[in-house]
């Protein structure tokens, strides 16, 4: 059986990356999502809904290179999924 150094594994985890932050318009985004949106100059603070933010991403994504599109697309999927679970009646 393989042994793992638990302390080393725990220290390598980045808990801050997935921490949720509330925007000025009451959206919830992770630290990582905010970093990526800022990198592509997407003003998430002006968006009142997740759908509005996703539209901003769509406008920006067409002008980017393939790798950049994939990164931004991952963020968009994460935001869309969170929006679905927060705003869909169960």
PyMOL commands that set and color helices and strands:
alter all, ss='L'
color gray80, all
select helices_A, chain A and resi 6-12+16-18+31-39+44-46+50-61+66-87
alter helices_A, ss='H'
color red, helices_A
select strands_A, chain A and resi 20-22+28-30
alter strands_A, ss='S'
color yellow, strands_A
deselect
rebuild
show_as cartoon
